[in-house]
Amino acid sequence: MAYLWSALLARWSSDRGQATVEYFLVILAATALALLALKWFQSGSGGGLLGSLFGKVIQWVVGRF
C-alpha cells in the first residue's frame, strides 16, 4: 500500500507538463498586451500614431525594392 501511495504522490508532484503551462501563460500575457495595445490604437489617442508607423514601415519597405 505504501508503494502505491508513493507512486501516486510522485505522479502528482512531477514537473511534467510545466513547460507547456508556462508557454501558455506567456502566450496569454502577450495576447492580452496586444489586445490592450489594439484598443488603445483604435481609441482616439493612438490612432494617428499607428497610421504614421504603418506609413513609415511601408515607405521603408518600398524604398528597399
C-alpha distances in whole Angstrom, upper triangle without the diagonal:
4,5,5,6,9,10,11,12,14,16,17,18,20,24,24,27,28,32,32,32,34,37,37,37,40,42,41,43,46,47,47,49,51,52,53,55,56,57,59,61,62,63,66,65,64,66,69,67,64,68,69,66,66,70,70,67,69,72,70,69,72,74,72,73
4,5,5,6,9,10,11,12,14,15,16,18,22,23,26,27,30,31,31,33,35,35,36,39,40,40,42,44,45,46,48,50,50,52,54,55,56,58,60,61,62,65,64,63,65,67,65,63,66,68,65,65,68,68,65,67,70,68,67,71,72,70,71
4,5,5,6,9,10,10,12,14,15,16,20,21,24,25,28,29,29,31,34,34,35,37,39,39,41,43,44,45,47,49,49,51,53,54,55,57,59,60,61,64,63,62,63,66,64,62,65,66,63,63,67,66,63,65,68,66,65,68,70,68,69
4,6,5,6,9,10,11,12,14,15,19,19,22,24,27,27,27,30,32,32,33,36,37,37,39,41,42,43,45,47,47,49,51,52,53,55,57,57,59,62,61,60,61,64,62,60,63,65,61,61,65,65,62,64,67,65,64,67,69,66,68
4,5,5,6,9,10,11,12,14,18,19,21,22,26,26,26,28,31,31,31,34,36,35,37,40,40,41,43,45,46,47,49,50,51,53,55,56,57,60,59,58,60,63,60,58,62,63,60,60,64,64,61,63,66,64,63,66,68,66,67
4,5,5,6,9,10,10,12,16,17,20,21,24,25,25,27,29,30,30,33,35,35,36,39,40,40,42,44,45,46,48,50,50,52,54,55,56,60,58,57,59,62,59,57,60,62,59,59,62,62,59,61,64,62,61,65,66,64,65
4,5,5,6,9,10,11,14,15,18,19,22,23,23,25,28,28,29,31,33,33,35,37,38,39,41,43,43,45,47,48,49,51,53,54,55,59,57,56,58,60,58,56,59,60,57,57,61,60,57,59,62,60,59,62,64,62,63
4,5,5,6,9,10,14,14,16,18,21,22,21,24,26,26,27,30,31,31,33,35,36,36,39,41,41,42,45,46,47,49,51,51,53,56,55,54,55,58,56,54,57,58,55,55,59,59,56,58,61,59,58,61,63,61,62
4,5,5,6,8,12,13,16,16,20,21,20,22,25,25,25,28,30,30,31,34,35,35,37,39,40,41,43,45,46,47,49,50,51,55,54,52,54,57,54,53,56,57,54,54,58,58,55,57,60,58,57,61,62,60,62
4,6,5,6,10,11,14,15,18,19,19,21,23,24,25,27,29,29,31,33,34,35,37,39,40,41,43,44,45,47,49,50,51,54,53,52,53,56,54,52,55,56,53,53,56,56,53,55,58,56,55,59,60,58,59
4,6,5,9,9,12,13,16,17,17,19,21,22,23,25,27,27,29,31,32,33,35,37,37,39,41,42,43,45,47,48,49,53,51,50,51,54,52,50,53,54,51,51,54,54,51,53,56,55,53,56,58,56,57
4,6,9,9,11,12,16,16,15,18,20,20,21,23,25,25,27,29,30,30,33,35,35,36,39,40,41,43,45,45,47,50,49,47,49,52,50,48,51,52,49,49,53,53,50,52,55,54,52,56,58,56,57
4,7,9,11,11,14,16,15,16,19,20,20,22,24,24,26,28,30,30,32,34,35,36,38,40,40,42,44,45,46,50,48,47,49,51,49,47,50,51,48,49,52,52,49,51,54,53,51,55,56,54,56
4,5,9,9,12,13,13,15,17,18,19,21,23,24,25,27,28,29,31,33,34,35,37,39,40,41,43,44,46,49,48,46,48,50,48,46,49,50,47,47,51,50,47,49,52,50,49,53,54,52,53
4,6,5,8,10,10,11,14,15,16,18,20,21,22,24,25,26,28,30,31,32,34,36,37,38,40,41,43,46,45,43,44,47,44,42,46,47,43,43,47,46,44,46,49,47,46,49,50,48,50
4,6,8,9,10,12,13,14,16,18,19,20,22,24,25,26,28,29,31,32,34,35,37,38,40,41,43,46,45,43,44,47,44,42,45,46,43,43,46,46,43,45,48,46,44,48,49,47,49
4,6,5,7,9,10,11,13,15,16,17,19,20,21,23,25,26,27,29,31,32,33,35,36,37,39,43,41,39,41,43,41,39,42,43,40,39,43,43,40,42,45,43,42,45,47,45,46
4,5,5,6,9,10,11,12,14,15,17,18,20,21,23,24,26,27,29,30,32,33,35,36,38,41,39,37,39,42,39,37,40,41,38,38,42,41,39,41,44,42,41,44,46,44,45
4,5,5,6,9,10,11,12,14,15,16,18,20,21,22,24,26,27,28,30,32,33,34,36,39,38,35,37,39,37,35,38,39,35,35,39,38,35,38,40,38,37,41,42,40,42
4,5,5,6,9,10,11,12,14,15,16,18,20,21,22,24,26,27,28,30,31,33,35,38,37,34,36,38,36,33,36,38,34,34,38,37,35,36,40,38,36,40,42,40,41
4,5,5,6,9,10,10,12,14,15,16,18,20,21,22,24,25,27,29,30,31,33,36,35,33,35,37,35,33,36,37,34,34,38,38,35,37,40,39,37,41,43,41,42
4,5,5,6,9,10,11,12,14,15,17,18,20,21,23,24,26,27,29,30,32,35,33,31,33,35,33,31,34,35,32,32,36,35,33,35,38,36,35,39,40,39,41
4,5,5,6,8,10,11,12,14,15,16,18,20,21,22,24,26,27,28,30,33,32,30,31,33,31,29,32,33,30,29,33,33,30,32,35,33,32,36,37,36,37
4,5,5,6,9,10,10,12,14,15,16,18,20,21,22,24,25,27,28,32,31,29,30,33,30,28,31,33,30,29,33,33,30,32,36,34,33,36,38,37,38
4,5,5,6,9,10,10,12,14,15,16,18,20,21,22,24,26,27,30,29,27,29,31,29,27,30,32,29,29,33,33,30,33,36,34,34,37,39,37,39
4,5,5,6,9,10,11,12,14,15,16,18,20,21,22,24,26,29,27,25,27,29,27,25,28,29,26,26,30,30,27,30,33,31,30,34,35,34,36
4,5,5,6,9,10,10,12,14,15,16,18,20,21,22,24,27,26,24,25,28,25,23,26,28,24,24,28,28,25,28,31,29,28,32,34,32,34
4,5,5,6,9,10,11,12,14,15,17,18,20,21,23,26,25,23,25,27,25,23,26,28,25,25,29,29,27,29,32,31,31,34,36,35,36
4,5,5,6,9,10,11,12,14,15,17,18,20,21,24,23,21,23,26,23,22,25,26,24,24,28,28,26,28,31,30,30,33,35,34,36
4,5,5,6,9,10,10,12,14,15,16,18,20,23,21,19,21,23,21,19,22,23,20,21,24,24,22,25,28,27,26,29,31,30,32
4,5,5,6,9,10,10,12,14,15,16,18,21,21,18,20,22,21,18,21,23,21,20,24,25,23,24,28,27,26,29,32,31,33
4,5,5,6,9,10,11,12,14,15,17,20,19,17,19,22,20,18,22,23,21,22,25,26,24,26,29,29,29,32,34,33,35
4,5,5,6,8,10,10,12,14,15,18,17,15,17,19,17,16,19,21,18,19,23,23,22,24,27,26,26,29,31,31,33
4,5,5,6,9,10,10,12,14,17,16,14,15,18,16,13,17,18,16,16,20,20,19,21,24,24,23,26,28,28,30
4,5,5,6,9,10,10,12,16,15,13,14,18,16,14,17,20,18,18,21,22,21,23,26,26,26,28,31,31,32
4,5,5,6,9,10,11,14,13,11,13,17,15,14,17,19,17,18,22,23,22,24,27,27,27,30,31,32,34
4,5,5,6,9,10,12,11,9,11,13,12,10,14,15,14,15,18,19,18,20,23,23,24,26,28,28,30
4,5,5,6,9,12,11,9,9,13,12,9,12,15,14,14,17,18,18,19,22,23,23,25,27,28,29
4,5,5,6,10,10,9,10,13,13,12,14,17,16,17,20,21,21,22,25,26,26,28,30,31,33
4,5,5,8,7,6,8,11,10,10,13,15,14,16,18,20,20,22,24,25,26,28,29,30,32
4,5,7,7,4,5,8,8,6,9,11,11,12,15,16,17,18,20,21,22,24,26,27,29
4,6,8,7,6,9,10,9,10,13,14,14,16,18,19,20,22,24,24,26,28,29,31
4,6,6,7,10,11,11,13,15,16,17,19,21,21,23,25,26,27,29,30,32,34
4,6,6,8,10,11,12,14,15,17,18,20,21,22,24,26,27,28,30,32,34
4,6,8,8,10,12,13,14,16,17,19,20,22,23,25,26,28,29,31,33
4,6,5,6,9,10,11,12,14,15,17,18,20,21,23,24,26,27,29
4,5,5,6,9,10,11,12,14,16,17,18,20,21,23,24,26,28
4,5,5,6,9,10,10,12,14,15,16,18,20,21,22,25,26
4,6,5,6,9,10,11,12,14,15,16,18,20,21,23,25
4,5,5,6,8,10,11,12,14,15,17,18,20,21,23
4,5,5,6,9,10,11,12,14,15,16,18,20,22
4,6,5,6,9,10,11,12,14,15,16,19,21
4,5,5,6,9,10,11,12,14,15,17,19
4,5,5,6,8,10,11,12,14,15,17
4,5,5,6,9,10,11,12,14,16
4,5,5,6,9,10,10,12,15
4,5,5,6,9,10,11,13
4,5,5,6,8,10,11
4,5,5,6,9,10
4,6,5,6,9
4,5,5,7
4,5,6
4,6
4
